[in-house]
Amino acid sequence: MEYKLLIDGKWTGSGALLEVKNKYDGSLIGVVPTASREDLDQALDAAERAEDVMADMPAHKRAEILLRTSALLRERSEEVAKIIAAEAGKALKFARAEVERSASTFTVAAEEAKRLHGETIPLDAVAAGEGYFGYWNRRPVGVVAAISPFNFPLNLVAHKVAPALAAGNTLVLKPAVTTPLAAVILCQILQEAGLPAGAINLVVGPGNTIGEWLVIDERVDKITFTGSPAVGRHILSVAGIKKVTLELGSTSPVVVAPDADLDFVAKRCALGAFYNSGQVCISVQRIYSQKEVYEPFAEKFIKATEAMVVGDPLDERVDVGPMIDIKEVDRIEGWVKEAQSGGAKILTGGRRDGTVYYPTILSDVTDEMKVINEEVFAPVASVISSDDFESALKQANDSKYGLQVGVFTNDINRVFKAVRRLNFGGVIINDTPNFRADHMPYGGNRQSGLGREGVKFAMEDMTNIQMVAIRLS
């Protein structure tokens, strides 16, 4: 099927066709034109022209459009889920969950559109403010450049698009070239829901051309990006004076205390490490288990991992599908072999079949190995013995990243010690780092990024505070 770019309310594009393939069997599932520099210029101009339209739109009308979008997504949920499963290689059961989460994200955005407000300030709290009345409000920043990744090709688009529109902004959206089709469908739905022309514009193309041109353009007022730390650092170096939100990933750890339910922990860690083939910013990567329960936990974790069904993501039974492309399989295979050469042992997995890399558990790893100190973004997790809870917290914290961390314990003192000690954007108690509710503040500390997603918090980053001071006669 041939899809198009969306520019100023029109489906267009005459550039070279980008082939989007099924990540499991390589079959062609759609084509979309690659955007040119002229296409991008037209998209940015359209977004600028639509700024006043969106800024002046009453909050209740923005909310209505977002609610209709949510409803239409649910109407087309099975179609969209199958597109996600094919283009991203995500197991169908998880693709369906992604569509439902996306619809929920738009519902939350509709609610938050009605809550965006400022407050009064008692200016006479200082002598210079006597005789003045003051308040502040929030104004949309203007044009938002939204650059989304392949691993959640709908919901991570929704987390950029929904709050931007709820706050009265316009967008130029650039989805990942490997998974653009879910974003195309979402733009179709937004049009059907009544979004004005130019409020969202869709361009598709490589990061080193379209992405680069987009982030450096002075018509862009705000960049929201999810991707690798290297690209995030580059964006900061070239963007100029703009608001920037970066969600850059992690080496997400889990701490297992001796009092935890090991059967439950093992099952949650297997799911958290290997769903979506580990291609999740908050995928379980490092598991620190206290030495007295290390062996029984490792055995249960291996058993839970080997129970997962690997194969075609469109098969209802499958838990783990392919990785996004063969280069990523080559990369992680190299990382695992490098770890083995340094003394690491493979407890299960460690094999490949085309674009599928089987869920893999490592032991006897060391801190300098890539599988520990870099984001694996693959179905690979390591189990590590810790002397005690304090040591486990220290090991978990020993990272340049800090997105989310999971801690399993039923001891309230351990819970609060973990919260105090762990420098992460999210501390998840009795579940894995993968937990995310779409309205909570979500983002990382240290090298894991800047700013927060979650609709309300993203809207704060997508608006500017405007102070009003009125001199009274």
Secondary structure, DSSP 8 states (H G I E B T S, - for coil): -B--EEETTEEE--S-EEEEE-TTT--EEEEEE---HHHHHHHHHHHHHTHHHHHHS-HHHHHHHHHHHHHHHHHTHHHHHHHHHHHH---HHHHHHHHHHHHHHHHHHHHHHTT---EEE-GGGSGGGTTEEEEEEEEE-SEEEEE--SSSTTHHHHHHHHHHHHTT-EEEEE--TTS-HHHHHHHHHHHHTT--TTSEEE----IIIIIHHHHH-TT--EEEEES-HHHHHHHHHHS-SSEEEEE-----EEEE-TTS-HHHHHHHHHHHHHGGGG-STT---EEEEEHHHHHHHHHHHHHHHHTS-BS-TTSTT-SB---S-HHHHHHHHHHHHHHHHTT-EEEE---EETTEE--EEEES--TTSHHHHS---SSEEEEEEESSHHHHHHHHH-SSEESEEEEE-S-HHHHHHHHHH---SEEEETS-TT---TTS-B--EETTEES-BSHHHHHHHTEEEEEEEEE--
